[in-house]
Amino acid sequence: MAARSIALQEDFSAAVAEEAFLAGILHDVGKLILATRLANGGIDSTSTRAEDLAQIRNHHAEVGAYLLGLWGFPTPIVEAVAFHHLPSQASGTGRRDMATLQLEQQAARRTTRYVREST
């Protein structure tokens, strides 16, 4: 994954590169949890589909970070997942992984845009 490569290019240690890799894979895990609830009848029994999708968009980072914390993932990965849309709120090692993750996401967006424009 790109996050690992970026971390290594920035001269981070192999351990940090692995954290960046995991954060890159797991950063949207909260979407899966919330989407599962949506598939089983909705997040809230009184909400519309549009409201449910907004809940996924707005809260997936917190839900994913909470789950990873329960599973015992290291703090930098939990923080990177929690704050991947709000990097200024991350601290210490979470911020470092966050920066790597953001570079990866930007590269992926550029690649996707290039592929779309080329076809």
N, C-alpha and C positions, 0 to 999 in steps of 0.2 A: 504494500500500500504506500501511497505517496507520503504520508506523514512520517513513516520510518525513514524514507530516503531523504526527506527534507531535514529531519533532525540530525541525521548523520552528516549531511552536507554542511550543516551549521556547527559541526564539531561537538555535538552533544555526545555523551557516552552511549554505549550500546543499550544500557538499561533505560536511559531516557528515551532512546529511539523506540524501544519496545513499549514503553508507556504511551508514547505518541501514537504508535500503531494501534494499541488497544483502544485508546480514546477515540481514534478515527473510526474504528469499527463500531464502537458502542455508543457514539454520541447521540444517536437517535433511537436508542432502545426504548425510551419512554413512548415513542410513537407506536411501537408494537403493542405495548401494554394497553394503551388507551384505545388503539384500533380494535384490539380483541374485545374490549368492553363494548365498543361501538357495534361490532359484528354480532354481539349477543344481546342486542336490543337497545343499545344507546348508553351513553355515559350517565345521563340523567333521564328518568322516565318521562319528564315533561319537556325535554329540550327537542329542538328541531335538528335535522341533520346538519344544517349550516352551523348551528350553535355547537354541536358536537365536534365538528371539524375545527372550529375556532378554539375549542378547549384543547384539542390535540396540539394545534399550532402553538398555543400560548403556554401550555403546561408540560409538554413532553420532556423538557430538559430537567425540570424538578422531579418528575416521576422517575425518569431514568436514573438520575443521580441517587435518589432515595433507594431504589432497588439495588443499585450497585453497592451502595453503602451497606445495605442489609446482607449482601452476599460477601462482604469483606474485601472489596476491591481497594487498592491503595488510594489514599486521599488525593494525590495529584490527578488520578483518572476520574474519580468522583467529581472533583472540582471542575475538570475540563468539560465533563458532560453537563454538569449543572449550569455552567456559565458560558456555554459555547455561543450563545446569542448575546451575552453581556460580558465580554471579556474584561472590561475594566473593573468588574466586581470580583474577579478571581484573585487569589493571593498566591504568592510564592511559586511553588512548583506547579500548581494548577495553572498559573498564568503562563508559565513556560510551555507546558503541553498545549495550552489554549492557542498560543501564537503559532505553534507548529500545525495544529489542527486547522486553524484559519487559513494558513498558507495552502494546505492541502485542499481545502474546500474551494478556494479561489482558483487553484490550478484545475480542479475538476470542472468548475463552471466554465472556465476558458476552453477546456478541451471539448466539453459538451457543445458549447456555442460554435466552436470551430467545425465540429463534425456536422452539426445542423446546417451551417452555412455552406459546407462543402458538398452536401448531398442534394 
